[in-house]
Amino acid sequence: MASKSAVLPLMRHQARSSTSLPPQSYRRLSVLSRTGRTKDGFSALATRRAGAYPSVLGARSYGHVQARPFSQSLSRNLTDENGNFDPRQLDRESDEVDVCIVGGGPAGLSAAIRLKQLANEAGNEEFRVILLEKAGELGAHILSGNVLQPTALDELLPDWLSEDNPDRFEFATPAKSDKMRFLTKNSSFPIPAPPQMHNHGNYIISLNQLTKWLGERAEEIGVEVYPGFAASELVYKPDGSVKGVATNDLGLDREGKAKDTYERGMEFHARVTLLAEGCHGSLTKQAIKKFDLRRDSQPQTYGLGIKEIWEIQPEKFNSGEIVHSMGYPLPKDTYGGAWMYHFGDNMVSIGLVVGLDYPNPWLSPYGEFQKLKHHPLFKDVLEGGKCISYGARALNEGGFQSIPKCAFPGGALIGDTAGFLNVPKIKGTHTAMKSGMLAAEATFAALQSTDDGTVFLYDYEESLRKSWIWKELHEVRNMRPSFSTALGLYGGIVYSGLEAFVFRGKMPWTLKHHGTDATATGNAADYPKIEYPKPDGKISFDILTSVSRTGTNHEEDQPVHLQVKDWDKHTDIAWPQYKGVENRFCPAGVYEYVEDPSKKHGVRFQINAQKYVSCHPPPSSTLLFANSI
C-alpha cells in the first residue's frame, strides 16, 4: 500500500483551495502529516507533480515541492481546434488504500472504526482506511435532535458513556417519558404508542455532536478522515468491478469551466469501497444502476423530514421528554407525523416528516411544518423561545421490502444509503451503525486473502440476514405500506396497531408499496389549492429566514450540480399538470417558477442553487434532471 504521506500534499492544497472548508480541515491534515508514515513515495510523487502535472498544486510551495499555477501552456496543449479546453482531460493523481469509505455519518464512521479495531488487533497497523466526507467538517450535514437506541454503539465502543472514560460522549440525555398524541386543529388526544416507540434505555442526542465525537475516535485509532472532499464518481476496473472513487474537481466556475484556481480531483483506489452516503446518494445511484441492485426489491419510497432546534424558557423544559403526534396538520390522505424532544440544556428538537407519496400537488411540507408549530401542543412550549437552527433531509421509508442487494463487485452499501430506517420506530442510527460494523467485519475477513482480484462481500449479505437488523425490519414490514392501501389513514392506524401488539410481523403476507412516490402525485386541477398562513416571525418563519439558519454557504460562481436537460420542455410537461409543485415540495426554495410573459406558459422555471441545503430528496417524475439530486 502507498503511504499516507503520498496523498497529504495534494489533499492539503485542495483543502486550502476550497473556501468552504474550516480551519479544522487544515489542522487535521497537518496532524496527519506529522504522524503519518514517511516513505520515499512522497518524493517520487512530488517530483511527478512538479513536472508532468504542474496544475495540481497551484502557485504554492509545500516543503520542497514548488508548483506552478494552472498554466497557459498546459491549457494550450489541451485545447482543440475550436479553442475549447476541457480540463477533465487531465489525468488524476491517485492513491492506493485498503478500504475507502464515502460518507462521514454514523454508518461510515462505525465501519471505519470497526475496520481499524480488527486491523490493530491483528497487528496490522499499516492497514489503510480512508474516509471521505463532502461536508467541510464532520457532522456539518447531520441534523441534530435524535433519539438514539444504543444497541450498536454499545457493541462498537462499550465505554462510550462510562464515567471512567475521559473521552466519553458527554451530550446524551436519558429518555424519561413518552407521549403519543393524535391531533386535531386545536386539540390533542392520547393514543397508545406501539412497543417500537417505547424509549426506555434510549438517549436524546445531537447527532451532529455524536458524529463529531465518532470522528475523533476514528482518528485516534488510525482512520484517515478527510472532510471537505466530495466523491463525485465511481472508478472501475477493466472487468467492470469498482476500483475506487474520484473526488470532485475544484476551481470550476458556474458553467463548469476551469478558473485559475482549478484543481483536478483525485482518485482513491481501494480493494473495497463502502458507500455510506445516506439517503439518495449519488454514487449509490451509480452502483445500483450499474449492478442492478434493485432487481429483487420493491421501489424505494421516501419521506421528507423538516426540523428546527429551539432554545426554550427553562420553566417549559422537561429533560428527556419525548412527544410524537399524528393527524393535524396533514390531510388524511397524507402519511406523516411530528415530534418534539427535550434534550441538553433547555433545547428542544421539533420536526415533521411527510411521506412523499402525498397526492395533492398544492401541499407544501414546509408550510405544513409552520402550521404544526402553532398547534397548542407545540406552541405553548415554543413561545418565548428562540429558533437557533433549521434543516431538512430525505428519509428512506421503504423498509424491508425496498432493501436492495447490498454487496457489489468491489464494494457494498451501508447505512441509510441501503435503506435500513425502521419507520414505525422512527429510528435508523442504530441499524446504520450495525450495518457498517457488519460490512467492516466482512471486509476485513475478505482482505486477509493474498489474492489481489476483485472482492465480493458475500459474508456481508449473509450476516445482514442473520442480524437483528433483518429481524427488526421484517417485524414491522407491513406497517408503513398499510397506510397506502384502501384502509387509508384511520385503517392504517388500526392495522399497524394490530401488527405492533398482536401479529408482531408473523403474518404470512408482505404488503407491497404502491410504486414510486412520483406516480402518486395527482393533477393540480383535481385538488383544492392550499393557502398557507403568513408566518408571524416568532413561531413560524418564511423560507429565506429558515435557510439562513442552516449554515449553508455556496460560492456565487461555483458549479451547479442540479441540471435540467431542457428548461422549456420541463415547464411544458410540469406546469400545466402540477402548477409549480417544485415550488412547494422543496423545503429551501431551491426550485422556483417566476413570471415571464415571454414564455409560453407565462412562467420560467429556475434553480436557486445557492439555497441548496443538502436534504437529498428524490426528484419528482416531472423533473428532467441530467444529474438529479
PLY file of the C-alpha trace (Angstrom):
ply
format ascii 1.0
element vertex 629
property float x
property float y
property float z
element edge 628
property int vertex1
property int vertex2
end_header
0.00 0.00 0.00
1.16 3.51 -0.73
1.97 5.59 2.30
-0.33 8.14 3.82
2.26 10.84 3.16
1.85 10.42 -0.57
-1.61 11.90 -0.56
-1.18 14.66 2.01
0.33 17.46 -0.13
-2.46 17.27 -2.68
-5.21 16.97 -0.07
-3.78 19.86 1.93
-3.63 22.04 -1.17
-7.19 21.16 -2.18
-8.36 22.00 1.33
-6.77 25.42 1.11
-8.16 25.91 -2.39
-11.71 25.44 -1.15
-13.15 28.46 0.62
-15.86 26.29 2.17
-13.50 24.37 4.44
-12.97 25.37 8.06
-9.56 25.67 9.70
-10.10 22.29 11.37
-9.56 20.61 8.00
-6.13 22.18 7.61
-5.15 21.30 11.17
-6.23 17.70 10.63
-4.03 17.43 7.54
-1.11 18.93 9.43
-1.52 16.44 12.27
-1.69 13.56 9.82
1.45 14.73 8.07
3.31 14.71 11.38
2.01 11.33 12.49
1.77 9.60 9.11
4.25 7.10 7.80
7.12 8.56 5.80
8.29 6.68 2.76
10.03 7.52 -0.47
6.65 7.68 -2.17
6.29 11.32 -1.20
9.46 12.40 -3.03
8.57 10.49 -6.15
5.03 11.81 -6.21
6.21 15.36 -5.51
8.64 15.23 -8.43
5.92 13.95 -10.72
3.50 16.68 -9.66
6.02 19.47 -10.02
6.95 18.33 -13.51
4.44 16.43 -15.58
1.44 17.52 -13.51
2.03 21.17 -12.67
-1.58 22.27 -12.29
-2.33 20.12 -9.30
-0.58 22.10 -6.60
-1.13 25.59 -7.99
1.15 28.54 -7.16
2.12 27.40 -3.69
5.15 25.62 -2.29
4.74 22.71 0.12
8.01 21.52 1.60
10.37 21.04 -1.30
7.56 20.96 -3.86
7.37 24.10 -5.98
4.40 24.08 -8.34
3.06 26.49 -10.91
-0.43 27.89 -11.23
-2.85 26.44 -13.75
-0.58 27.13 -16.72
-1.40 28.72 -20.03
0.99 26.34 -21.80
-0.88 23.32 -20.44
-4.17 24.92 -21.42
-2.90 25.46 -24.98
-1.69 21.87 -25.25
-5.14 20.54 -24.37
-7.19 22.99 -26.45
-8.88 21.63 -29.56
-9.01 23.28 -32.98
-12.16 25.17 -31.97
-10.50 26.75 -28.94
-12.37 24.57 -26.47
-10.49 23.37 -23.42
-11.79 20.63 -21.16
-9.62 20.43 -18.02
-11.04 17.00 -17.33
-8.68 15.69 -19.99
-6.00 15.94 -17.32
-5.10 12.71 -15.58
-5.92 12.48 -11.90
-3.42 11.75 -9.18
-4.22 8.50 -7.39
-3.53 6.83 -4.08
-3.78 3.19 -3.05
-5.66 2.29 0.12
-7.11 -0.87 1.58
-10.63 0.45 2.16
-12.26 3.69 1.02
-15.44 4.79 2.80
-17.61 7.50 1.26
-19.64 9.37 3.85
-18.82 10.51 7.36
-22.09 9.76 9.08
-22.74 7.11 11.76
-22.59 4.20 9.29
-19.36 5.25 7.62
-17.61 6.10 10.88
-18.74 2.87 12.53
-17.37 0.87 9.60
-14.08 2.76 9.74
-13.66 2.30 13.48
-14.50 -1.39 13.34
-12.06 -1.97 10.48
-9.20 -0.35 12.36
-10.13 -2.21 15.55
-9.82 -5.50 13.68
-6.63 -4.48 11.90
-4.94 -3.25 15.05
-5.97 -6.35 16.98
-4.36 -8.40 14.21
-1.16 -6.37 14.47
-1.67 -4.81 11.04
-1.37 -1.12 11.86
-0.39 -0.38 8.23
-3.92 -1.30 7.11
-5.20 1.89 5.50
-8.79 3.02 5.92
-9.69 6.37 4.39
-13.00 8.17 4.90
-14.17 10.98 2.61
-16.87 13.40 3.75
-18.25 16.12 1.50
-19.13 18.49 4.36
-16.46 20.92 5.48
-16.34 19.20 8.85
-17.82 16.01 10.23
-21.40 16.49 11.33
-22.00 19.65 9.30
-24.64 17.88 7.17
-26.10 15.94 10.11
-29.28 17.28 11.69
-29.37 17.50 15.48
-32.08 16.11 17.73
-32.19 12.34 17.65
-33.44 9.54 19.90
-30.63 7.01 19.87
-31.11 3.33 20.56
-27.59 2.50 21.77
-27.52 -1.17 20.75
-24.88 -0.82 18.04
-22.86 1.86 19.83
-22.68 -0.35 22.93
-21.18 -3.08 20.73
-18.73 -0.78 18.94
-17.50 1.33 21.87
-18.79 -0.21 25.13
-17.41 2.59 27.29
-18.92 5.44 25.27
-20.80 6.72 28.36
-18.57 5.37 31.09
-17.50 7.80 33.80
-14.12 6.09 33.74
-13.60 7.05 30.09
-12.02 10.53 29.79
-13.15 10.66 26.15
-16.73 9.58 26.83
-19.61 11.18 24.95
-20.94 13.90 27.22
-24.07 15.08 25.43
-26.56 12.25 25.96
-29.89 12.99 27.66
-31.59 9.83 29.01
-35.12 9.37 27.66
-37.59 9.64 30.55
-41.15 9.86 29.25
-43.05 9.02 26.07
-46.22 10.65 24.82
-48.19 9.78 21.70
-50.93 12.16 20.55
-53.46 12.35 17.75
-54.00 15.98 16.79
-56.96 17.89 15.50
-56.64 21.59 14.68
-56.86 22.77 18.28
-56.85 19.64 20.42
-54.76 16.55 21.11
-55.85 13.10 22.22
-53.64 10.41 23.83
-53.32 7.22 21.81
-51.36 4.05 22.63
-47.77 4.13 21.42
-46.65 0.90 19.71
-43.94 -1.06 21.51
-41.43 0.01 18.86
-41.77 3.61 20.04
-41.03 2.93 23.70
-37.76 4.64 24.54
-36.72 3.28 27.92
-32.93 2.92 27.84
-32.54 5.26 24.87
-30.92 8.69 24.74
-31.81 12.01 23.17
-28.71 13.37 21.50
-27.42 15.84 18.98
-26.48 13.56 16.10
-24.19 16.32 14.90
-22.23 16.09 18.17
-22.21 12.29 18.14
-20.84 12.27 14.59
-18.02 14.66 15.54
-17.24 12.50 18.58
-17.14 9.33 16.47
-14.81 11.12 14.06
-12.40 11.86 16.89
-12.46 8.24 17.98
-11.86 7.14 14.38
-8.80 9.37 14.01
-7.41 8.21 17.34
-7.48 4.62 16.17
-5.81 5.43 12.85
-8.55 6.16 10.32
-7.62 8.81 7.76
-10.55 11.23 7.80
-10.80 13.88 5.07
-13.77 16.25 5.41
-14.45 18.68 2.60
-13.78 16.19 -0.20
-16.82 15.01 -2.12
-16.53 11.75 -4.01
-18.03 12.54 -7.40
-17.85 9.26 -9.29
-17.02 5.60 -9.03
-13.89 4.35 -10.76
-13.96 0.91 -12.36
-11.51 -1.83 -13.20
-11.39 -3.27 -16.74
-13.62 -6.15 -15.59
-16.32 -3.66 -14.52
-15.84 -4.03 -10.78
-15.41 -0.97 -8.57
-11.80 0.13 -8.25
-12.45 3.14 -6.00
-13.71 6.69 -6.24
-12.71 10.04 -7.66
-13.13 13.29 -5.76
-14.71 16.33 -7.36
-12.72 18.88 -9.32
-12.17 22.24 -7.64
-11.84 25.70 -9.17
-14.65 25.41 -11.72
-16.97 28.30 -12.46
-20.76 28.18 -12.72
-20.54 26.92 -16.30
-18.10 24.16 -15.39
-15.09 25.90 -16.94
-11.68 25.98 -15.28
-10.65 29.05 -13.32
-7.08 29.95 -12.44
-7.55 28.02 -9.21
-8.60 24.80 -10.99
-7.58 21.54 -9.35
-8.24 18.13 -10.85
-9.87 15.71 -8.46
-8.04 12.73 -7.05
-8.65 9.01 -7.33
-8.56 6.63 -4.39
-8.07 3.04 -5.46
-9.24 0.58 -2.84
-9.64 -3.14 -2.60
-13.07 -2.45 -1.08
-15.21 0.70 -1.37
-18.03 1.19 1.13
-20.77 3.69 0.25
-22.28 5.38 3.31
-23.78 8.45 1.65
-27.15 8.43 3.35
-30.47 8.69 1.55
-30.35 9.01 -2.25
-26.57 9.27 -2.55
-25.13 9.99 -5.99
-22.54 7.19 -6.01
-25.12 4.80 -4.60
-27.37 5.56 -7.55
-24.49 4.82 -9.90
-23.81 1.48 -8.23
-27.47 0.48 -8.08
-27.90 1.19 -11.77
-24.68 -0.46 -12.97
-25.07 -3.64 -10.94
-28.90 -3.77 -10.99
-29.03 -3.97 -7.22
-32.80 -3.39 -7.11
-33.62 -6.35 -9.30
-35.26 -8.24 -6.42
-36.59 -5.37 -4.31
-39.56 -3.06 -4.48
-39.12 0.63 -5.32
-37.76 2.81 -2.55
-40.25 5.22 -1.04
-39.28 8.43 0.71
-40.25 10.90 3.36
-39.10 14.46 3.88
-38.12 15.44 7.41
-38.05 19.12 8.37
-36.55 20.07 11.70
-35.76 23.03 13.92
-33.76 23.30 17.14
-35.10 25.75 19.71
-33.82 27.08 22.99
-36.86 27.39 25.22
-37.64 29.02 28.55
-36.28 26.94 31.46
-39.68 26.62 33.11
-41.03 24.89 29.99
-38.13 22.47 29.67
-38.72 18.84 30.69
-35.44 16.98 30.23
-35.84 13.63 28.46
-39.46 14.14 27.39
-40.40 12.62 24.03
-43.60 13.59 22.23
-44.84 12.12 18.94
-48.02 13.01 17.09
-50.14 12.06 14.10
-53.00 13.80 12.36
-53.05 17.60 12.10
-51.77 19.47 10.16
-51.54 16.80 7.44
-54.65 15.81 5.48
-55.94 12.29 5.93
-54.59 11.14 2.55
-51.02 12.03 3.55
-48.74 9.88 5.70
-46.59 11.60 8.27
-46.09 12.63 11.85
-44.38 15.09 14.18
-42.12 15.06 17.20
-40.68 17.17 19.97
-37.67 16.05 22.04
-36.34 17.86 25.13
-32.57 17.46 25.43
-29.37 19.17 26.53
-29.77 22.48 28.33
-33.25 23.87 27.60
-33.14 22.63 24.00
-35.93 21.03 22.00
-35.91 19.41 18.61
-39.21 19.81 16.77
-39.97 18.42 13.37
-42.38 16.96 10.87
-41.97 14.03 8.47
-44.16 14.00 5.38
-44.38 10.91 3.17
-43.54 11.98 -0.37
-46.37 9.92 -1.81
-48.86 12.66 -0.95
-51.35 13.14 -3.80
-52.19 16.86 -3.59
-49.56 18.85 -5.53
-50.65 22.03 -3.74
-49.34 20.68 -0.44
-46.13 22.21 0.89
-44.25 20.20 3.54
-42.60 23.42 4.70
-45.96 25.15 5.02
-47.39 22.21 6.95
-44.47 22.36 9.37
-45.07 26.05 10.05
-48.74 25.30 10.75
-47.76 22.48 13.10
-45.82 24.82 15.38
-48.95 26.89 16.01
-50.82 23.90 17.43
-51.24 24.38 21.21
-49.29 21.18 21.94
-46.15 22.75 20.47
-46.82 26.49 20.56
-47.13 26.53 24.34
-43.59 25.15 24.57
-42.02 27.31 21.86
-43.47 30.70 22.86
-40.82 32.88 24.40
-38.05 30.69 22.99
-35.64 31.17 20.14
-35.17 29.11 16.98
-31.43 28.59 16.52
-31.14 26.19 13.59
-33.11 24.65 10.74
-32.58 21.76 8.38
-34.25 19.17 6.19
-33.38 15.79 4.79
-34.93 12.96 2.86
-35.61 9.60 4.51
-35.77 6.12 3.03
-39.18 4.82 4.11
-39.43 1.66 2.02
-38.15 -0.56 4.81
-37.73 -4.31 4.45
-39.37 -4.57 1.01
-37.10 -1.93 -0.53
-33.68 -3.11 0.66
-31.54 -3.66 -2.45
-28.70 -6.10 -2.88
-26.09 -4.52 -0.64
-22.88 -6.06 -1.98
-21.45 -5.49 -5.42
-18.10 -6.34 -7.06
-15.54 -4.30 -5.14
-17.79 -2.77 -2.51
-21.04 -2.51 -0.60
-23.86 -0.21 0.51
-24.12 0.54 4.23
-26.42 2.60 6.45
-29.26 4.71 5.18
-27.91 4.57 1.65
-29.22 0.98 1.66
-32.44 1.92 3.48
-32.28 0.42 6.98
-34.55 3.01 8.63
-37.14 1.48 10.97
-40.09 3.75 10.13
-42.51 2.74 12.92
-39.71 3.05 15.47
-38.62 6.39 13.89
-35.01 5.30 14.27
-32.24 4.38 11.88
-28.96 5.37 13.51
-28.59 2.06 15.34
-29.29 -0.01 12.22
-26.99 2.19 10.11
-24.13 1.74 12.58
-24.65 -2.00 12.85
-24.66 -2.42 9.07
-21.36 -0.54 8.89
-19.88 -2.82 11.53
-21.08 -5.95 9.71
-19.63 -4.68 6.44
-16.34 -3.91 8.19
-16.08 -7.43 9.59
-16.88 -9.00 6.21
-14.40 -6.67 4.50
-11.52 -7.38 6.85
-12.08 -11.12 6.59
-12.17 -10.94 2.79
-8.97 -8.91 2.62
-6.96 -11.47 4.56
-6.54 -13.31 1.28
-3.37 -12.55 -0.67
-5.39 -12.67 -3.87
-5.42 -9.23 -5.49
-8.53 -9.98 -7.52
-11.95 -8.36 -7.14
-13.51 -8.71 -3.69
-17.19 -9.59 -3.33
-18.59 -9.35 0.19
-20.75 -12.45 0.27
-20.41 -12.62 4.03
-21.88 -9.14 4.40
-25.11 -10.10 2.66
-25.34 -13.26 4.77
-24.56 -11.53 8.07
-27.18 -8.86 7.38
-29.84 -11.53 7.04
-28.77 -13.18 10.28
-28.57 -9.93 12.22
-31.07 -8.15 14.42
-31.36 -5.52 11.65
-33.16 -8.02 9.41
-35.35 -9.32 12.21
-36.30 -5.82 13.35
-37.24 -4.59 9.87
-39.08 -7.80 8.97
-41.32 -7.49 12.02
-42.56 -4.03 11.01
-42.55 -4.53 7.21
-46.33 -4.16 6.78
-46.93 -1.07 8.91
-45.88 1.75 6.59
-47.39 0.18 3.42
-50.74 -0.27 5.15
-51.32 3.49 5.04
-51.14 3.45 1.24
-53.84 0.80 0.84
-57.61 1.21 0.69
-57.52 1.28 4.50
-56.41 4.92 4.42
-55.14 6.86 7.45
-57.51 5.52 10.10
-57.47 1.96 8.79
-53.68 2.13 8.62
-53.55 3.18 12.27
-55.76 0.26 13.29
-53.85 -2.27 11.15
-50.49 -1.00 12.40
-51.76 -1.36 15.96
-52.63 -4.99 15.27
-49.20 -5.56 13.73
-47.46 -3.92 16.68
-49.38 -5.50 19.54
-50.73 -8.79 18.12
-49.21 -10.01 14.86
-45.65 -8.77 15.51
-44.66 -9.42 11.90
-45.61 -13.11 11.98
-48.38 -12.92 9.38
-47.61 -14.85 6.18
-48.14 -11.89 3.85
-45.98 -8.94 2.94
-47.74 -5.82 1.71
-46.35 -4.16 -1.37
-45.62 -0.50 -1.87
-47.85 1.41 -4.28
-44.98 2.14 -6.66
-42.77 5.20 -6.79
-43.74 8.32 -4.87
-43.79 10.41 -8.03
-46.58 8.32 -9.56
-48.80 9.15 -6.57
-48.83 12.88 -7.38
-52.22 13.97 -8.73
-53.23 16.74 -11.12
-53.47 20.21 -9.61
-56.91 20.66 -11.16
-58.25 17.71 -9.16
-57.28 19.02 -5.73
-58.15 22.11 -3.69
-55.49 24.78 -3.61
-53.92 25.19 -0.16
-53.30 28.72 1.09
-50.83 28.82 3.97
-50.95 31.50 6.69
-48.36 34.24 6.60
-45.52 33.48 9.08
-45.58 35.57 12.24
-41.79 35.74 12.57
-41.94 34.40 16.13
-43.17 30.82 15.87
-43.35 30.42 12.11
-40.91 31.78 9.54
-40.51 32.31 5.81
-38.18 30.04 3.85
-35.41 32.63 3.44
-35.22 33.11 7.21
-35.07 29.35 7.75
-32.40 28.82 5.08
-30.28 31.48 6.80
-30.25 29.20 9.87
-28.87 26.19 8.00
-25.30 27.46 7.79
-25.42 26.93 4.03
-22.61 28.75 2.23
-22.16 28.45 -1.53
-19.85 30.46 -3.75
-21.78 32.52 -6.28
-19.86 31.12 -9.26
-19.43 27.52 -8.17
-20.80 24.78 -10.47
-24.49 23.99 -10.14
-24.90 20.26 -9.70
-28.66 20.41 -10.25
-29.02 20.44 -14.02
-32.10 20.35 -16.25
-31.75 18.90 -19.73
-34.33 21.19 -21.33
-35.80 24.03 -19.27
-38.70 24.81 -21.60
-39.58 21.15 -22.09
-39.65 20.67 -18.35
-42.08 23.59 -17.99
-44.25 22.27 -20.85
-44.63 18.94 -19.04
-44.82 20.05 -15.42
-46.58 23.41 -15.25
-49.95 22.57 -16.90
-50.36 19.42 -14.81
-48.89 20.36 -11.43
-48.87 24.19 -11.39
-45.46 24.53 -9.79
-45.24 21.55 -7.44
-41.46 22.13 -7.35
-42.03 25.48 -5.60
-43.83 23.68 -2.82
-42.08 20.36 -2.22
-38.64 21.88 -1.67
-38.03 22.98 1.96
-35.41 25.53 0.92
-36.89 27.31 -2.11
-34.30 25.87 -4.49
-36.84 25.32 -7.30
-38.93 28.23 -8.44
-41.27 29.35 -11.18
-41.10 33.08 -11.84
-43.43 35.14 -14.02
-42.08 35.63 -17.54
-44.50 36.94 -20.19
-42.08 35.93 -22.94
-42.59 32.26 -22.13
-45.34 30.03 -23.47
-46.96 29.44 -20.07
-46.14 32.87 -18.68
-43.64 31.37 -16.22
-40.00 30.38 -16.27
-38.52 27.53 -14.24
-35.27 28.26 -12.43
-33.00 26.68 -9.82
-31.72 28.78 -6.94
-28.69 26.62 -6.21
-27.34 28.98 -3.55
-30.20 27.86 -1.28
-29.41 24.15 -1.55
-29.31 22.60 1.94
-28.32 19.02 1.04
-31.59 17.34 2.01
-31.32 14.95 -0.99
-35.00 14.49 -1.86
-35.62 12.22 -4.84
-36.68 14.14 -7.96
-40.31 14.38 -9.00
-41.21 12.44 -12.11
-41.61 15.81 -13.82
-38.01 16.89 -13.23
-35.85 16.03 -16.20
-32.52 16.33 -14.40
-29.32 15.42 -16.14
-27.91 14.94 -12.65
-30.80 14.57 -10.25
-30.44 15.48 -6.61
0 1
1 2
2 3
3 4
4 5
5 6
6 7
7 8
8 9
9 10
10 11
11 12
12 13
13 14
14 15
15 16
16 17
17 18
18 19
19 20
20 21
21 22
22 23
23 24
24 25
25 26
26 27
27 28
28 29
29 30
30 31
31 32
32 33
33 34
34 35
35 36
36 37
37 38
38 39
39 40
40 41
41 42
42 43
43 44
44 45
45 46
46 47
47 48
48 49
49 50
50 51
51 52
52 53
53 54
54 55
55 56
56 57
57 58
58 59
59 60
60 61
61 62
62 63
63 64
64 65
65 66
66 67
67 68
68 69
69 70
70 71
71 72
72 73
73 74
74 75
75 76
76 77
77 78
78 79
79 80
80 81
81 82
82 83
83 84
84 85
85 86
86 87
87 88
88 89
89 90
90 91
91 92
92 93
93 94
94 95
95 96
96 97
97 98
98 99
99 100
100 101
101 102
102 103
103 104
104 105
105 106
106 107
107 108
108 109
109 110
110 111
111 112
112 113
113 114
114 115
115 116
116 117
117 118
118 119
119 120
120 121
121 122
122 123
123 124
124 125
125 126
126 127
127 128
128 129
129 130
130 131
131 132
132 133
133 134
134 135
135 136
136 137
137 138
138 139
139 140
140 141
141 142
142 143
143 144
144 145
145 146
146 147
147 148
148 149
149 150
150 151
151 152
152 153
153 154
154 155
155 156
156 157
157 158
158 159
159 160
160 161
161 162
162 163
163 164
164 165
165 166
166 167
167 168
168 169
169 170
170 171
171 172
172 173
173 174
174 175
175 176
176 177
177 178
178 179
179 180
180 181
181 182
182 183
183 184
184 185
185 186
186 187
187 188
188 189
189 190
190 191
191 192
192 193
193 194
194 195
195 196
196 197
197 198
198 199
199 200
200 201
201 202
202 203
203 204
204 205
205 206
206 207
207 208
208 209
209 210
210 211
211 212
212 213
213 214
214 215
215 216
216 217
217 218
218 219
219 220
220 221
221 222
222 223
223 224
224 225
225 226
226 227
227 228
228 229
229 230
230 231
231 232
232 233
233 234
234 235
235 236
236 237
237 238
238 239
239 240
240 241
241 242
242 243
243 244
244 245
245 246
246 247
247 248
248 249
249 250
250 251
251 252
252 253
253 254
254 255
255 256
256 257
257 258
258 259
259 260
260 261
261 262
262 263
263 264
264 265
265 266
266 267
267 268
268 269
269 270
270 271
271 272
272 273
273 274
274 275
275 276
276 277
277 278
278 279
279 280
280 281
281 282
282 283
283 284
284 285
285 286
286 287
287 288
288 289
289 290
290 291
291 292
292 293
293 294
294 295
295 296
296 297
297 298
298 299
299 300
300 301
301 302
302 303
303 304
304 305
305 306
306 307
307 308
308 309
309 310
310 311
311 312
312 313
313 314
314 315
315 316
316 317
317 318
318 319
319 320
320 321
321 322
322 323
323 324
324 325
325 326
326 327
327 328
328 329
329 330
330 331
331 332
332 333
333 334
334 335
335 336
336 337
337 338
338 339
339 340
340 341
341 342
342 343
343 344
344 345
345 346
346 347
347 348
348 349
349 350
350 351
351 352
352 353
353 354
354 355
355 356
356 357
357 358
358 359
359 360
360 361
361 362
362 363
363 364
364 365
365 366
366 367
367 368
368 369
369 370
370 371
371 372
372 373
373 374
374 375
375 376
376 377
377 378
378 379
379 380
380 381
381 382
382 383
383 384
384 385
385 386
386 387
387 388
388 389
389 390
390 391
391 392
392 393
393 394
394 395
395 396
396 397
397 398
398 399
399 400
400 401
401 402
402 403
403 404
404 405
405 406
406 407
407 408
408 409
409 410
410 411
411 412
412 413
413 414
414 415
415 416
416 417
417 418
418 419
419 420
420 421
421 422
422 423
423 424
424 425
425 426
426 427
427 428
428 429
429 430
430 431
431 432
432 433
433 434
434 435
435 436
436 437
437 438
438 439
439 440
440 441
441 442
442 443
443 444
444 445
445 446
446 447
447 448
448 449
449 450
450 451
451 452
452 453
453 454
454 455
455 456
456 457
457 458
458 459
459 460
460 461
461 462
462 463
463 464
464 465
465 466
466 467
467 468
468 469
469 470
470 471
471 472
472 473
473 474
474 475
475 476
476 477
477 478
478 479
479 480
480 481
481 482
482 483
483 484
484 485
485 486
486 487
487 488
488 489
489 490
490 491
491 492
492 493
493 494
494 495
495 496
496 497
497 498
498 499
499 500
500 501
501 502
502 503
503 504
504 505
505 506
506 507
507 508
508 509
509 510
510 511
511 512
512 513
513 514
514 515
515 516
516 517
517 518
518 519
519 520
520 521
521 522
522 523
523 524
524 525
525 526
526 527
527 528
528 529
529 530
530 531
531 532
532 533
533 534
534 535
535 536
536 537
537 538
538 539
539 540
540 541
541 542
542 543
543 544
544 545
545 546
546 547
547 548
548 549
549 550
550 551
551 552
552 553
553 554
554 555
555 556
556 557
557 558
558 559
559 560
560 561
561 562
562 563
563 564
564 565
565 566
566 567
567 568
568 569
569 570
570 571
571 572
572 573
573 574
574 575
575 576
576 577
577 578
578 579
579 580
580 581
581 582
582 583
583 584
584 585
585 586
586 587
587 588
588 589
589 590
590 591
591 592
592 593
593 594
594 595
595 596
596 597
597 598
598 599
599 600
600 601
601 602
602 603
603 604
604 605
605 606
606 607
607 608
608 609
609 610
610 611
611 612
612 613
613 614
614 615
615 616
616 617
617 618
618 619
619 620
620 621
621 622
622 623
623 624
624 625
625 626
626 627
627 628
